[in-house]
Amino acid sequence: MRTKVTPIAAILLHATAHRVSAAFHAQPLELPRLRPEVRATITSGQVAQMPLRLGNATRTHPTPRRPALSVLSAE
């Protein structure tokens, strides 16, 4: 059985294959009071969609992490 690849998945897979990073920006759409403002100012009255930013990211080294047991407690 083949898995159907959605258009957004195809875009993200293609971007990743070419070392392009993607970032979704949904925060403004998660607040009901901001949706009308986004609709009026950004989408010319159309339904607001979640913005997707594509670009090249700088590769960095992972930051050190503390062991989970040093920050968790059983109470």
Predicted model as a PDB file, atoms N, CA, C, CB and O in Angstrom, pLDDT in the B-factor column:
MODEL        1                                                                  
ATOM      1  N   MET A   1       0.835  -1.181   0.000  1.00 63.00           N  
ATOM      2  CA  MET A   1       0.000   0.000   0.000  1.00 63.00           C  
ATOM      3  C   MET A   1       0.884   1.250   0.000  1.00 63.00           C  
ATOM      4  CB  MET A   1      -0.952  -0.005   1.216  1.00 63.00           C  
ATOM      5  O   MET A   1       1.776   1.380   0.838  1.00 63.00           O  
ATOM      6  N   ARG A   2       0.638   2.162  -0.933  1.00 72.00           N  
ATOM      7  CA  ARG A   2       1.400   3.404  -1.010  1.00 72.00           C  
ATOM      8  C   ARG A   2       0.746   4.473  -0.151  1.00 72.00           C  
ATOM      9  CB  ARG A   2       1.517   3.883  -2.465  1.00 72.00           C  
ATOM     10  O   ARG A   2      -0.479   4.569  -0.081  1.00 72.00           O  
ATOM     11  N   THR A   3       1.563   5.260   0.490  1.00 75.00           N  
ATOM     12  CA  THR A   3       1.066   6.377   1.273  1.00 75.00           C  
ATOM     13  C   THR A   3       0.926   7.579   0.363  1.00 75.00           C  
ATOM     14  CB  THR A   3       2.001   6.688   2.466  1.00 75.00           C  
ATOM     15  O   THR A   3       1.843   7.913  -0.386  1.00 75.00           O  
ATOM     16  N   LYS A   4      -0.224   8.226   0.430  1.00 81.00           N  
ATOM     17  CA  LYS A   4      -0.438   9.417  -0.390  1.00 81.00           C  
ATOM     18  C   LYS A   4       0.294  10.596   0.257  1.00 81.00           C  
ATOM     19  CB  LYS A   4      -1.968   9.725  -0.551  1.00 81.00           C  
ATOM     20  O   LYS A   4       0.126  10.868   1.446  1.00 81.00           O  
ATOM     21  N   VAL A   5       1.091  11.277  -0.528  1.00 78.00           N  
ATOM     22  CA  VAL A   5       1.836  12.435  -0.037  1.00 78.00           C  
ATOM     23  C   VAL A   5       1.014  13.683  -0.322  1.00 78.00           C  
ATOM     24  CB  VAL A   5       3.253  12.530  -0.701  1.00 78.00           C  
ATOM     25  O   VAL A   5       0.652  13.948  -1.468  1.00 78.00           O  
ATOM     26  N   THR A   6       0.721  14.448   0.724  1.00 84.00           N  
ATOM     27  CA  THR A   6      -0.039  15.680   0.566  1.00 84.00           C  
ATOM     28  C   THR A   6       0.839  16.748  -0.077  1.00 84.00           C  
ATOM     29  CB  THR A   6      -0.582  16.167   1.927  1.00 84.00           C  
ATOM     30  O   THR A   6       2.065  16.647  -0.020  1.00 84.00           O  
ATOM     31  N   PRO A   7       0.242  17.769  -0.688  1.00 88.00           N  
ATOM     32  CA  PRO A   7       1.054  18.829  -1.318  1.00 88.00           C  
ATOM     33  C   PRO A   7       2.037  19.486  -0.350  1.00 88.00           C  
ATOM     34  CB  PRO A   7       0.144  19.895  -1.902  1.00 88.00           C  
ATOM     35  O   PRO A   7       3.182  19.748  -0.721  1.00 88.00           O  
ATOM     36  N   ILE A   8       1.608  19.756   0.888  1.00 87.00           N  
ATOM     37  CA  ILE A   8       2.531  20.408   1.828  1.00 87.00           C  
ATOM     38  C   ILE A   8       3.657  19.465   2.202  1.00 87.00           C  
ATOM     39  CB  ILE A   8       1.788  20.873   3.095  1.00 87.00           C  
ATOM     40  O   ILE A   8       4.795  19.903   2.372  1.00 87.00           O  
ATOM     41  N   ALA A   9       3.365  18.176   2.334  1.00 90.00           N  
ATOM     42  CA  ALA A   9       4.412  17.206   2.645  1.00 90.00           C  
ATOM     43  C   ALA A   9       5.418  17.130   1.500  1.00 90.00           C  
ATOM     44  CB  ALA A   9       3.802  15.815   2.919  1.00 90.00           C  
ATOM     45  O   ALA A   9       6.623  17.034   1.733  1.00 90.00           O  
ATOM     46  N   ALA A  10       4.926  17.173   0.273  1.00 91.00           N  
ATOM     47  CA  ALA A  10       5.824  17.137  -0.886  1.00 91.00           C  
ATOM     48  C   ALA A  10       6.732  18.357  -0.909  1.00 91.00           C  
ATOM     49  CB  ALA A  10       5.019  17.057  -2.189  1.00 91.00           C  
ATOM     50  O   ALA A  10       7.918  18.243  -1.222  1.00 91.00           O  
ATOM     51  N   ILE A  11       6.186  19.523  -0.581  1.00 90.00           N  
ATOM     52  CA  ILE A  11       6.986  20.755  -0.543  1.00 90.00           C  
ATOM     53  C   ILE A  11       8.055  20.657   0.536  1.00 90.00           C  
ATOM     54  CB  ILE A  11       6.087  21.987  -0.292  1.00 90.00           C  
ATOM     55  O   ILE A  11       9.212  21.003   0.299  1.00 90.00           O  
ATOM     56  N   LEU A  12       7.671  20.184   1.726  1.00 92.00           N  
ATOM     57  CA  LEU A  12       8.618  20.082   2.827  1.00 92.00           C  
ATOM     58  C   LEU A  12       9.706  19.040   2.537  1.00 92.00           C  
ATOM     59  CB  LEU A  12       7.882  19.729   4.120  1.00 92.00           C  
ATOM     60  O   LEU A  12      10.874  19.260   2.860  1.00 92.00           O  
ATOM     61  N   LEU A  13       9.332  17.921   1.936  1.00 92.00           N  
ATOM     62  CA  LEU A  13      10.316  16.906   1.577  1.00 92.00           C  
ATOM     63  C   LEU A  13      11.298  17.434   0.526  1.00 92.00           C  
ATOM     64  CB  LEU A  13       9.613  15.648   1.057  1.00 92.00           C  
ATOM     65  O   LEU A  13      12.503  17.200   0.617  1.00 92.00           O  
ATOM     66  N   HIS A  14      10.775  18.139  -0.456  1.00 93.00           N  
ATOM     67  CA  HIS A  14      11.626  18.716  -1.494  1.00 93.00           C  
ATOM     68  C   HIS A  14      12.571  19.751  -0.877  1.00 93.00           C  
ATOM     69  CB  HIS A  14      10.765  19.362  -2.613  1.00 93.00           C  
ATOM     70  O   HIS A  14      13.759  19.780  -1.198  1.00 93.00           O  
ATOM     71  N   ALA A  15      12.046  20.589  -0.002  1.00 92.00           N  
ATOM     72  CA  ALA A  15      12.880  21.601   0.654  1.00 92.00           C  
ATOM     73  C   ALA A  15      13.982  20.946   1.476  1.00 92.00           C  
ATOM     74  CB  ALA A  15      12.023  22.509   1.550  1.00 92.00           C  
ATOM     75  O   ALA A  15      15.140  21.359   1.413  1.00 92.00           O  
ATOM     76  N   THR A  16      13.621  19.928   2.242  1.00 91.00           N  
ATOM     77  CA  THR A  16      14.606  19.244   3.076  1.00 91.00           C  
ATOM     78  C   THR A  16      15.691  18.595   2.232  1.00 91.00           C  
ATOM     79  CB  THR A  16      13.927  18.196   3.945  1.00 91.00           C  
ATOM     80  O   THR A  16      16.865  18.612   2.602  1.00 91.00           O  
ATOM     81  N   ALA A  17      15.304  18.026   1.108  1.00 93.00           N  
ATOM     82  CA  ALA A  17      16.282  17.395   0.216  1.00 93.00           C  
ATOM     83  C   ALA A  17      17.289  18.406  -0.318  1.00 93.00           C  
ATOM     84  CB  ALA A  17      15.571  16.709  -0.949  1.00 93.00           C  
ATOM     85  O   ALA A  17      18.398  18.037  -0.705  1.00 93.00           O  
ATOM     86  N   HIS A  18      16.904  19.682  -0.339  1.00 92.00           N  
ATOM     87  CA  HIS A  18      17.785  20.741  -0.833  1.00 92.00           C  
ATOM     88  C   HIS A  18      18.329  21.613   0.303  1.00 92.00           C  
ATOM     89  CB  HIS A  18      17.039  21.611  -1.838  1.00 92.00           C  
ATOM     90  O   HIS A  18      18.765  22.743   0.084  1.00 92.00           O  
ATOM     91  N   ARG A  19      18.293  21.063   1.514  1.00 89.00           N  
ATOM     92  CA  ARG A  19      18.815  21.733   2.721  1.00 89.00           C  
ATOM     93  C   ARG A  19      18.151  23.077   2.998  1.00 89.00           C  
ATOM     94  CB  ARG A  19      20.308  21.939   2.589  1.00 89.00           C  
ATOM     95  O   ARG A  19      18.804  24.023   3.439  1.00 89.00           O  
ATOM     96  N   VAL A  20      16.866  23.152   2.741  1.00 93.00           N  
ATOM     97  CA  VAL A  20      16.091  24.352   3.047  1.00 93.00           C  
ATOM     98  C   VAL A  20      15.221  24.041   4.269  1.00 93.00           C  
ATOM     99  CB  VAL A  20      15.211  24.806   1.812  1.00 93.00           C  
ATOM    100  O   VAL A  20      14.544  23.014   4.312  1.00 93.00           O  
ATOM    101  N   SER A  21      15.248  24.926   5.247  1.00 91.00           N  
ATOM    102  CA  SER A  21      14.471  24.741   6.470  1.00 91.00           C  
ATOM    103  C   SER A  21      13.096  25.367   6.331  1.00 91.00           C  
ATOM    104  CB  SER A  21      15.206  25.341   7.672  1.00 91.00           C  
ATOM    105  O   SER A  21      12.904  26.303   5.554  1.00 91.00           O  
ATOM    106  N   ALA A  22      12.148  24.850   7.084  1.00 91.00           N  
ATOM    107  CA  ALA A  22      10.788  25.387   7.086  1.00 91.00           C  
ATOM    108  C   ALA A  22      10.381  25.738   8.510  1.00 91.00           C  
ATOM    109  CB  ALA A  22       9.789  24.375   6.468  1.00 91.00           C  
ATOM    110  O   ALA A  22      10.743  25.046   9.461  1.00 91.00           O  
ATOM    111  N   ALA A  23       9.628  26.817   8.644  1.00 89.00           N  
ATOM    112  CA  ALA A  23       9.103  27.231   9.946  1.00 89.00           C  
ATOM    113  C   ALA A  23       7.653  27.671   9.761  1.00 89.00           C  
ATOM    114  CB  ALA A  23       9.966  28.385  10.569  1.00 89.00           C  
ATOM    115  O   ALA A  23       7.349  28.518   8.922  1.00 89.00           O  
ATOM    116  N   PHE A  24       6.775  27.087  10.552  1.00 87.00           N  
ATOM    117  CA  PHE A  24       5.356  27.471  10.526  1.00 87.00           C  
ATOM    118  C   PHE A  24       5.130  28.562  11.562  1.00 87.00           C  
ATOM    119  CB  PHE A  24       4.424  26.239  10.803  1.00 87.00           C  
ATOM    120  O   PHE A  24       5.703  28.520  12.651  1.00 87.00           O  
ATOM    121  N   HIS A  25       4.304  29.526  11.227  1.00 81.00           N  
ATOM    122  CA  HIS A  25       4.003  30.628  12.147  1.00 81.00           C  
ATOM    123  C   HIS A  25       2.492  30.706  12.349  1.00 81.00           C  
ATOM    124  CB  HIS A  25       4.561  31.987  11.604  1.00 81.00           C  
ATOM    125  O   HIS A  25       1.800  31.444  11.649  1.00 81.00           O  
ATOM    126  N   ALA A  26       1.992  29.940  13.311  1.00 82.00           N  
ATOM    127  CA  ALA A  26       0.561  29.847  13.532  1.00 82.00           C  
ATOM    128  C   ALA A  26       0.071  30.678  14.714  1.00 82.00           C  
ATOM    129  CB  ALA A  26       0.184  28.420  13.738  1.00 82.00           C  
ATOM    130  O   ALA A  26      -1.137  30.796  14.922  1.00 82.00           O  
ATOM    131  N   GLN A  27       0.982  31.254  15.488  1.00 80.00           N  
ATOM    132  CA  GLN A  27       0.577  31.943  16.709  1.00 80.00           C  
ATOM    133  C   GLN A  27      -0.501  33.004  16.486  1.00 80.00           C  
ATOM    134  CB  GLN A  27       1.773  32.581  17.340  1.00 80.00           C  
ATOM    135  O   GLN A  27      -1.460  33.035  17.257  1.00 80.00           O  
ATOM    136  N   PRO A  28      -0.401  33.874  15.476  1.00 75.00           N  
ATOM    137  CA  PRO A  28      -1.455  34.888  15.305  1.00 75.00           C  
ATOM    138  C   PRO A  28      -2.819  34.279  15.004  1.00 75.00           C  
ATOM    139  CB  PRO A  28      -1.077  35.841  14.191  1.00 75.00           C  
ATOM    140  O   PRO A  28      -3.845  34.866  15.348  1.00 75.00           O  
ATOM    141  N   LEU A  29      -2.843  33.127  14.376  1.00 82.00           N  
ATOM    142  CA  LEU A  29      -4.122  32.510  14.019  1.00 82.00           C  
ATOM    143  C   LEU A  29      -4.726  31.724  15.169  1.00 82.00           C  
ATOM    144  CB  LEU A  29      -3.944  31.602  12.826  1.00 82.00           C  
ATOM    145  O   LEU A  29      -5.899  31.355  15.112  1.00 82.00           O  
ATOM    146  N   GLU A  30      -3.945  31.459  16.217  1.00 84.00           N  
ATOM    147  CA  GLU A  30      -4.445  30.711  17.357  1.00 84.00           C  
ATOM    148  C   GLU A  30      -5.279  31.581  18.291  1.00 84.00           C  
ATOM    149  CB  GLU A  30      -3.294  30.097  18.117  1.00 84.00           C  
ATOM    150  O   GLU A  30      -6.028  31.060  19.116  1.00 84.00           O  
ATOM    151  N   LEU A  31      -5.156  32.893  18.169  1.00 85.00           N  
ATOM    152  CA  LEU A  31      -5.910  33.808  19.020  1.00 85.00           C  
ATOM    153  C   LEU A  31      -7.106  34.349  18.239  1.00 85.00           C  
ATOM    154  CB  LEU A  31      -5.006  34.973  19.525  1.00 85.00           C  
ATOM    155  O   LEU A  31      -6.926  35.096  17.277  1.00 85.00           O  
ATOM    156  N   PRO A  32      -8.328  33.980  18.642  1.00 86.00           N  
ATOM    157  CA  PRO A  32      -9.509  34.408  17.892  1.00 86.00           C  
ATOM    158  C   PRO A  32      -9.602  35.920  17.689  1.00 86.00           C  
ATOM    159  CB  PRO A  32     -10.740  33.932  18.594  1.00 86.00           C  
ATOM    160  O   PRO A  32     -10.099  36.369  16.656  1.00 86.00           O  
ATOM    161  N   ARG A  33      -9.136  36.705  18.645  1.00 87.00           N  
ATOM    162  CA  ARG A  33      -9.246  38.162  18.517  1.00 87.00           C  
ATOM    163  C   ARG A  33      -8.299  38.729  17.456  1.00 87.00           C  
ATOM    164  CB  ARG A  33      -8.961  38.821  19.858  1.00 87.00           C  
ATOM    165  O   ARG A  33      -8.520  39.836  16.968  1.00 87.00           O  
ATOM    166  N   LEU A  34      -7.246  37.984  17.093  1.00 84.00           N  
ATOM    167  CA  LEU A  34      -6.300  38.463  16.091  1.00 84.00           C  
ATOM    168  C   LEU A  34      -6.671  38.041  14.669  1.00 84.00           C  
ATOM    169  CB  LEU A  34      -4.919  37.964  16.420  1.00 84.00           C  
ATOM    170  O   LEU A  34      -6.190  38.637  13.706  1.00 84.00           O  
ATOM    171  N   ARG A  35      -7.509  37.031  14.529  1.00 84.00           N  
ATOM    172  CA  ARG A  35      -7.842  36.541  13.188  1.00 84.00           C  
ATOM    173  C   ARG A  35      -8.440  37.613  12.287  1.00 84.00           C  
ATOM    174  CB  ARG A  35      -8.802  35.389  13.291  1.00 84.00           C  
ATOM    175  O   ARG A  35      -8.038  37.709  11.128  1.00 84.00           O  
ATOM    176  N   PRO A  36      -9.397  38.437  12.771  1.00 87.00           N  
ATOM    177  CA  PRO A  36      -9.929  39.486  11.890  1.00 87.00           C  
ATOM    178  C   PRO A  36      -8.863  40.486  11.455  1.00 87.00           C  
ATOM    179  CB  PRO A  36     -11.056  40.224  12.587  1.00 87.00           C  
ATOM    180  O   PRO A  36      -8.888  40.961  10.320  1.00 87.00           O  
ATOM    181  N   GLU A  37      -7.925  40.809  12.347  1.00 85.00           N  
ATOM    182  CA  GLU A  37      -6.857  41.751  11.988  1.00 85.00           C  
ATOM    183  C   GLU A  37      -5.935  41.149  10.925  1.00 85.00           C  
ATOM    184  CB  GLU A  37      -6.041  42.142  13.240  1.00 85.00           C  
ATOM    185  O   GLU A  37      -5.545  41.830   9.976  1.00 85.00           O  
ATOM    186  N   VAL A  38      -5.593  39.881  11.088  1.00 82.00           N  
ATOM    187  CA  VAL A  38      -4.761  39.205  10.077  1.00 82.00           C  
ATOM    188  C   VAL A  38      -5.499  39.179   8.745  1.00 82.00           C  
ATOM    189  CB  VAL A  38      -4.399  37.754  10.526  1.00 82.00           C  
ATOM    190  O   VAL A  38      -4.918  39.445   7.693  1.00 82.00           O  
ATOM    191  N   ARG A  39      -6.786  38.855   8.807  1.00 84.00           N  
ATOM    192  CA  ARG A  39      -7.593  38.798   7.579  1.00 84.00           C  
ATOM    193  C   ARG A  39      -7.632  40.160   6.891  1.00 84.00           C  
ATOM    194  CB  ARG A  39      -9.027  38.326   7.896  1.00 84.00           C  
ATOM    195  O   ARG A  39      -7.499  40.238   5.669  1.00 84.00           O  
ATOM    196  N   ALA A  40      -7.811  41.223   7.655  1.00 88.00           N  
ATOM    197  CA  ALA A  40      -7.948  42.557   7.069  1.00 88.00           C  
ATOM    198  C   ALA A  40      -6.622  43.126   6.563  1.00 88.00           C  
ATOM    199  CB  ALA A  40      -8.544  43.501   8.086  1.00 88.00           C  
ATOM    200  O   ALA A  40      -6.586  43.771   5.514  1.00 88.00           O  
ATOM    201  N   THR A  41      -5.540  42.896   7.294  1.00 87.00           N  
ATOM    202  CA  THR A  41      -4.277  43.546   6.949  1.00 87.00           C  
ATOM    203  C   THR A  41      -3.348  42.731   6.053  1.00 87.00           C  
ATOM    204  CB  THR A  41      -3.560  43.883   8.189  1.00 87.00           C  
ATOM    205  O   THR A  41      -2.548  43.298   5.308  1.00 87.00           O  
ATOM    206  N   ILE A  42      -3.451  41.416   6.123  1.00 83.00           N  
ATOM    207  CA  ILE A  42      -2.490  40.592   5.386  1.00 83.00           C  
ATOM    208  C   ILE A  42      -3.112  39.889   4.191  1.00 83.00           C  
ATOM    209  CB  ILE A  42      -1.880  39.568   6.305  1.00 83.00           C  
ATOM    210  O   ILE A  42      -2.481  39.791   3.139  1.00 83.00           O  
ATOM    211  N   THR A  43      -4.339  39.399   4.332  1.00 82.00           N  
ATOM    212  CA  THR A  43      -4.917  38.559   3.277  1.00 82.00           C  
ATOM    213  C   THR A  43      -5.991  39.264   2.463  1.00 82.00           C  
ATOM    214  CB  THR A  43      -5.497  37.314   3.882  1.00 82.00           C  
ATOM    215  O   THR A  43      -6.731  38.605   1.733  1.00 82.00           O  
ATOM    216  N   SER A  44      -6.096  40.576   2.564  1.00 83.00           N  
ATOM    217  CA  SER A  44      -7.075  41.365   1.792  1.00 83.00           C  
ATOM    218  C   SER A  44      -8.492  40.835   1.939  1.00 83.00           C  
ATOM    219  CB  SER A  44      -6.695  41.379   0.318  1.00 83.00           C  
ATOM    220  O   SER A  44      -9.245  40.786   0.967  1.00 83.00           O  
ATOM    221  N   GLY A  45      -8.853  40.440   3.145  1.00 83.00           N  
ATOM    222  CA  GLY A  45     -10.212  39.987   3.421  1.00 83.00           C  
ATOM    223  C   GLY A  45     -10.457  38.513   3.163  1.00 83.00           C  
ATOM    224  O   GLY A  45     -11.548  38.016   3.442  1.00 83.00           O  
ATOM    225  N   GLN A  46      -9.472  37.803   2.639  1.00 86.00           N  
ATOM    226  CA  GLN A  46      -9.621  36.366   2.397  1.00 86.00           C  
ATOM    227  C   GLN A  46      -9.367  35.604   3.699  1.00 86.00           C  
ATOM    228  CB  GLN A  46      -8.646  35.885   1.277  1.00 86.00           C  
ATOM    229  O   GLN A  46      -8.886  36.173   4.679  1.00 86.00           O  
ATOM    230  N   VAL A  47      -9.692  34.329   3.694  1.00 81.00           N  
ATOM    231  CA  VAL A  47      -9.455  33.503   4.877  1.00 81.00           C  
ATOM    232  C   VAL A  47      -7.950  33.428   5.127  1.00 81.00           C  
ATOM    233  CB  VAL A  47     -10.066  32.072   4.699  1.00 81.00           C  
ATOM    234  O   VAL A  47      -7.166  33.158   4.217  1.00 81.00           O  
ATOM    235  N   ALA A  48      -7.566  33.670   6.370  1.00 77.00           N  
ATOM    236  CA  ALA A  48      -6.153  33.656   6.728  1.00 77.00           C  
ATOM    237  C   ALA A  48      -5.629  32.224   6.770  1.00 77.00           C  
ATOM    238  CB  ALA A  48      -5.931  34.349   8.083  1.00 77.00           C  
ATOM    239  O   ALA A  48      -6.274  31.333   7.323  1.00 77.00           O  
ATOM    240  N   GLN A  49      -4.473  32.018   6.189  1.00 80.00           N  
ATOM    241  CA  GLN A  49      -3.806  30.721   6.200  1.00 80.00           C  
ATOM    242  C   GLN A  49      -2.574  30.814   7.091  1.00 80.00           C  
ATOM    243  CB  GLN A  49      -3.419  30.274   4.757  1.00 80.00           C  
ATOM    244  O   GLN A  49      -2.097  31.908   7.391  1.00 80.00           O  
ATOM    245  N   MET A  50      -2.072  29.680   7.504  1.00 81.00           N  
ATOM    246  CA  MET A  50      -0.883  29.664   8.338  1.00 81.00           C  
ATOM    247  C   MET A  50       0.345  29.982   7.491  1.00 81.00           C  
ATOM    248  CB  MET A  50      -0.726  28.299   9.038  1.00 81.00           C  
ATOM    249  O   MET A  50       0.617  29.282   6.516  1.00 81.00           O  
ATOM    250  N   PRO A  51       1.091  31.030   7.849  1.00 79.00           N  
ATOM    251  CA  PRO A  51       2.297  31.364   7.079  1.00 79.00           C  
ATOM    252  C   PRO A  51       3.365  30.281   7.226  1.00 79.00           C  
ATOM    253  CB  PRO A  51       2.862  32.723   7.531  1.00 79.00           C  
ATOM    254  O   PRO A  51       3.517  29.674   8.287  1.00 79.00           O  
ATOM    255  N   LEU A  52       4.085  30.058   6.157  1.00 85.00           N  
ATOM    256  CA  LEU A  52       5.196  29.111   6.127  1.00 85.00           C  
ATOM    257  C   LEU A  52       6.413  29.860   5.617  1.00 85.00           C  
ATOM    258  CB  LEU A  52       4.875  27.859   5.229  1.00 85.00           C  
ATOM    259  O   LEU A  52       6.382  30.450   4.537  1.00 85.00           O  
ATOM    260  N   ARG A  53       7.478  29.835   6.394  1.00 88.00           N  
ATOM    261  CA  ARG A  53       8.709  30.506   5.990  1.00 88.00           C  
ATOM    262  C   ARG A  53       9.726  29.449   5.579  1.00 88.00           C  
ATOM    263  CB  ARG A  53       9.269  31.404   7.138  1.00 88.00           C  
ATOM    264  O   ARG A  53       9.954  28.480   6.304  1.00 88.00           O  
ATOM    265  N   LEU A  54      10.328  29.640   4.427  1.00 92.00           N  
ATOM    266  CA  LEU A  54      11.368  28.736   3.940  1.00 92.00           C  
ATOM    267  C   LEU A  54      12.673  29.511   3.836  1.00 92.00           C  
ATOM    268  CB  LEU A  54      10.980  28.111   2.563  1.00 92.00           C  
ATOM    269  O   LEU A  54      12.681  30.671   3.425  1.00 92.00           O  
ATOM    270  N   GLY A  55      13.768  28.874   4.206  1.00 93.00           N  
ATOM    271  CA  GLY A  55      15.049  29.552   4.101  1.00 93.00           C  
ATOM    272  C   GLY A  55      16.196  28.664   4.520  1.00 93.00           C  
ATOM    273  O   GLY A  55      15.998  27.540   4.980  1.00 93.00           O  
ATOM    274  N   ASN A  56      17.378  29.176   4.358  1.00 90.00           N  
ATOM    275  CA  ASN A  56      18.576  28.452   4.760  1.00 90.00           C  
ATOM    276  C   ASN A  56      18.898  28.787   6.204  1.00 90.00           C  
ATOM    277  CB  ASN A  56      19.770  28.793   3.837  1.00 90.00           C  
ATOM    278  O   ASN A  56      18.975  29.954   6.585  1.00 90.00           O  
ATOM    279  N   ALA A  57      19.083  27.756   6.991  1.00 79.00           N  
ATOM    280  CA  ALA A  57      19.407  27.954   8.402  1.00 79.00           C  
ATOM    281  C   ALA A  57      20.886  27.715   8.622  1.00 79.00           C  
ATOM    282  CB  ALA A  57      18.570  27.021   9.300  1.00 79.00           C  
ATOM    283  O   ALA A  57      21.503  26.892   7.946  1.00 79.00           O  
ATOM    284  N   THR A  58      21.443  28.434   9.564  1.00 79.00           N  
ATOM    285  CA  THR A  58      22.840  28.240   9.935  1.00 79.00           C  
ATOM    286  C   THR A  58      22.943  26.982  10.785  1.00 79.00           C  
ATOM    287  CB  THR A  58      23.401  29.480  10.699  1.00 79.00           C  
ATOM    288  O   THR A  58      22.196  26.810  11.748  1.00 79.00           O  
ATOM    289  N   ARG A  59      23.854  26.123  10.430  1.00 78.00           N  
ATOM    290  CA  ARG A  59      24.055  24.906  11.221  1.00 78.00           C  
ATOM    291  C   ARG A  59      24.798  25.274  12.501  1.00 78.00           C  
ATOM    292  CB  ARG A  59      24.845  23.824  10.407  1.00 78.00           C  
ATOM    293  O   ARG A  59      25.785  26.008  12.465  1.00 78.00           O  
ATOM    294  N   THR A  60      24.318  24.759  13.629  1.00 83.00           N  
ATOM    295  CA  THR A  60      24.948  25.015  14.914  1.00 83.00           C  
ATOM    296  C   THR A  60      25.186  23.685  15.628  1.00 83.00           C  
ATOM    297  CB  THR A  60      24.075  25.963  15.781  1.00 83.00           C  
ATOM    298  O   THR A  60      24.673  22.639  15.229  1.00 83.00           O  
ATOM    299  N   HIS A  61      25.962  23.761  16.670  1.00 88.00           N  
ATOM    300  CA  HIS A  61      26.205  22.580  17.487  1.00 88.00           C  
ATOM    301  C   HIS A  61      25.077  22.447  18.503  1.00 88.00           C  
ATOM    302  CB  HIS A  61      27.589  22.661  18.197  1.00 88.00           C  
ATOM    303  O   HIS A  61      24.552  23.461  18.963  1.00 88.00           O  
ATOM    304  N   PRO A  62      24.694  21.234  18.864  1.00 87.00           N  
ATOM    305  CA  PRO A  62      23.649  21.062  19.887  1.00 87.00           C  
ATOM    306  C   PRO A  62      24.097  21.674  21.216  1.00 87.00           C  
ATOM    307  CB  PRO A  62      23.312  19.558  20.077  1.00 87.00           C  
ATOM    308  O   PRO A  62      25.279  21.648  21.558  1.00 87.00           O  
ATOM    309  N   THR A  63      23.154  22.212  21.942  1.00 89.00           N  
ATOM    310  CA  THR A  63      23.477  22.764  23.263  1.00 89.00           C  
ATOM    311  C   THR A  63      23.491  21.639  24.283  1.00 89.00           C  
ATOM    312  CB  THR A  63      22.459  23.867  23.678  1.00 89.00           C  
ATOM    313  O   THR A  63      22.763  20.656  24.139  1.00 89.00           O  
ATOM    314  N   PRO A  64      24.320  21.780  25.318  1.00 91.00           N  
ATOM    315  CA  PRO A  64      24.358  20.725  26.341  1.00 91.00           C  
ATOM    316  C   PRO A  64      23.022  20.640  27.083  1.00 91.00           C  
ATOM    317  CB  PRO A  64      25.508  20.985  27.343  1.00 91.00           C  
ATOM    318  O   PRO A  64      22.353  21.650  27.304  1.00 91.00           O  
ATOM    319  N   ARG A  65      22.660  19.452  27.452  1.00 90.00           N  
ATOM    320  CA  ARG A  65      21.410  19.220  28.184  1.00 90.00           C  
ATOM    321  C   ARG A  65      21.720  18.558  29.517  1.00 90.00           C  
ATOM    322  CB  ARG A  65      20.430  18.343  27.354  1.00 90.00           C  
ATOM    323  O   ARG A  65      22.624  17.729  29.631  1.00 90.00           O  
ATOM    324  N   ARG A  66      20.944  18.948  30.521  1.00 90.00           N  
ATOM    325  CA  ARG A  66      21.075  18.282  31.812  1.00 90.00           C  
ATOM    326  C   ARG A  66      20.346  16.944  31.745  1.00 90.00           C  
ATOM    327  CB  ARG A  66      20.512  19.170  32.967  1.00 90.00           C  
ATOM    328  O   ARG A  66      19.398  16.798  30.974  1.00 90.00           O  
ATOM    329  N   PRO A  67      20.768  15.983  32.530  1.00 90.00           N  
ATOM    330  CA  PRO A  67      20.049  14.715  32.571  1.00 90.00           C  
ATOM    331  C   PRO A  67      18.614  14.954  33.067  1.00 90.00           C  
ATOM    332  CB  PRO A  67      20.788  13.692  33.487  1.00 90.00           C  
ATOM    333  O   PRO A  67      18.392  15.794  33.940  1.00 90.00           O  
ATOM    334  N   ALA A  68      17.651  14.225  32.518  1.00 87.00           N  
ATOM    335  CA  ALA A  68      16.237  14.415  32.876  1.00 87.00           C  
ATOM    336  C   ALA A  68      16.023  14.248  34.387  1.00 87.00           C  
ATOM    337  CB  ALA A  68      15.347  13.411  32.101  1.00 87.00           C  
ATOM    338  O   ALA A  68      15.245  14.988  34.989  1.00 87.00           O  
ATOM    339  N   LEU A  69      16.704  13.291  34.988  1.00 86.00           N  
ATOM    340  CA  LEU A  69      16.501  13.052  36.428  1.00 86.00           C  
ATOM    341  C   LEU A  69      16.960  14.222  37.284  1.00 86.00           C  
ATOM    342  CB  LEU A  69      17.238  11.797  36.859  1.00 86.00           C  
ATOM    343  O   LEU A  69      16.519  14.348  38.427  1.00 86.00           O  
ATOM    344  N   SER A  70      17.833  15.085  36.767  1.00 87.00           N  
ATOM    345  CA  SER A  70      18.290  16.226  37.547  1.00 87.00           C  
ATOM    346  C   SER A  70      17.273  17.368  37.570  1.00 87.00           C  
ATOM    347  CB  SER A  70      19.603  16.725  36.997  1.00 87.00           C  
ATOM    348  O   SER A  70      17.402  18.287  38.379  1.00 87.00           O  
ATOM    349  N   VAL A  71      16.277  17.328  36.706  1.00 87.00           N  
ATOM    350  CA  VAL A  71      15.264  18.394  36.682  1.00 87.00           C  
ATOM    351  C   VAL A  71      13.864  17.883  36.986  1.00 87.00           C  
ATOM    352  CB  VAL A  71      15.265  19.076  35.332  1.00 87.00           C  
ATOM    353  O   VAL A  71      12.945  18.686  37.146  1.00 87.00           O  
ATOM    354  N   LEU A  72      13.677  16.574  37.069  1.00 85.00           N  
ATOM    355  CA  LEU A  72      12.368  16.006  37.381  1.00 85.00           C  
ATOM    356  C   LEU A  72      12.367  15.482  38.805  1.00 85.00           C  
ATOM    357  CB  LEU A  72      12.001  14.880  36.389  1.00 85.00           C  
ATOM    358  O   LEU A  72      13.382  15.000  39.309  1.00 85.00           O  
ATOM    359  N   SER A  73      11.222  15.584  39.438  1.00 79.00           N  
ATOM    360  CA  SER A  73      11.100  15.020  40.790  1.00 79.00           C  
ATOM    361  C   SER A  73       9.771  14.270  40.875  1.00 79.00           C  
ATOM    362  CB  SER A  73      11.187  16.145  41.896  1.00 79.00           C  
ATOM    363  O   SER A  73       8.791  14.640  40.228  1.00 79.00           O  
ATOM    364  N   ALA A  74       9.758  13.240  41.663  1.00 75.00           N  
ATOM    365  CA  ALA A  74       8.534  12.456  41.882  1.00 75.00           C  
ATOM    366  C   ALA A  74       7.911  12.921  43.187  1.00 75.00           C  
ATOM    367  CB  ALA A  74       8.830  10.909  41.917  1.00 75.00           C  
ATOM    368  O   ALA A  74       8.449  12.670  44.265  1.00 75.00           O  
ATOM    369  N   GLU A  75       6.782  13.594  43.086  1.00 72.00           N  
ATOM    370  CA  GLU A  75       6.121  14.089  44.311  1.00 72.00           C  
ATOM    371  C   GLU A  75       4.782  13.442  44.456  1.00 72.00           C  
ATOM    372  CB  GLU A  75       5.966  15.621  44.294  1.00 72.00           C  
ATOM    373  O   GLU A  75       4.063  13.718  45.416  1.00 72.00           O  
TER     374      GLU A  75                                                      
ENDMDL                                                                          
END                                                                             
